[in-house]
Amino acid sequence: MKVINIKLSLLENAKLFADIASRYPFDVDLRVGRYVVDGKSVLGVCSLDMSKPITVEIYSDDCDKFLDEISMFILR
């Protein structure tokens, strides 16, 4: 499992993130505080408070390609 932080400032970014996540076989959860949603669900991702950093929990150790695709959202 890998954990990273991202920032999705626009609804279009939330949709793009969910589209990218849905192409991979592993589970991806997004967490803001105690609120957790499925990262492959556009509705779930859009329901998050996008003004705060979002914690991404990736349930795979082989996720380098996924991380490359979402690199524009990753907080450094």
C-alpha positions in Angstrom: 0.0 0.0 0.0 1.2 3.5 -0.8 -0.1 6.8 0.6 0.3 10.2 -1.0 -1.3 13.6 -0.8 -2.9 15.4 -3.7 -4.7 18.6 -4.5 -7.8 18.6 -6.8 -8.8 22.3 -7.2 -11.4 21.9 -10.0 -14.3 19.5 -10.7 -12.6 18.7 -14.0 -9.5 17.5 -12.1 -11.7 15.3 -9.9 -13.3 13.7 -13.0 -9.9 13.2 -14.6 -8.5 11.6 -11.4 -11.4 9.2 -11.2 -11.1 8.3 -15.0 -7.4 7.6 -14.5 -7.9 5.5 -11.3 -10.7 3.4 -13.0 -8.2 2.1 -15.6 -6.2 0.3 -12.9 -7.1 -3.1 -11.2 -6.2 -2.1 -7.7 -8.3 -0.1 -5.2 -7.8 3.6 -4.6 -9.4 5.4 -1.7 -9.4 9.1 -1.1 -9.6 10.5 2.5 -10.2 14.0 3.8 -10.4 13.8 7.6 -12.7 10.9 8.5 -14.5 11.0 5.2 -13.4 8.2 2.8 -14.5 7.7 -0.8 -13.7 5.3 -3.7 -11.2 7.0 -5.9 -12.8 5.4 -9.0 -16.1 7.0 -8.3 -16.6 10.4 -10.0 -19.5 11.3 -7.7 -17.4 10.2 -4.6 -14.4 12.2 -5.6 -16.5 15.3 -6.5 -18.2 15.1 -3.0 -14.8 15.8 -1.2 -13.8 19.1 0.2 -11.3 20.1 -2.6 -10.1 23.1 -0.6 -8.0 20.8 1.5 -5.2 18.3 0.7 -6.6 14.8 -0.1 -4.9 11.7 1.1 -4.7 8.9 -1.5 -4.4 5.3 -0.4 -3.3 3.0 -3.2 -3.7 -0.7 -2.4 -0.8 -1.9 -4.6 2.9 -1.6 -4.5 3.1 -1.8 -8.3 1.6 1.6 -9.0 4.4 3.6 -10.6 2.5 4.1 -13.8 -0.5 5.3 -12.0 1.6 7.8 -10.0 3.1 9.1 -13.2 -0.4 9.7 -14.6 -1.5 11.6 -11.5 1.8 13.5 -11.0 0.2 16.8 -11.8 -2.0 16.5 -8.7 0.6 15.2 -6.2 1.7 17.6 -3.5 5.4 17.8 -3.1 
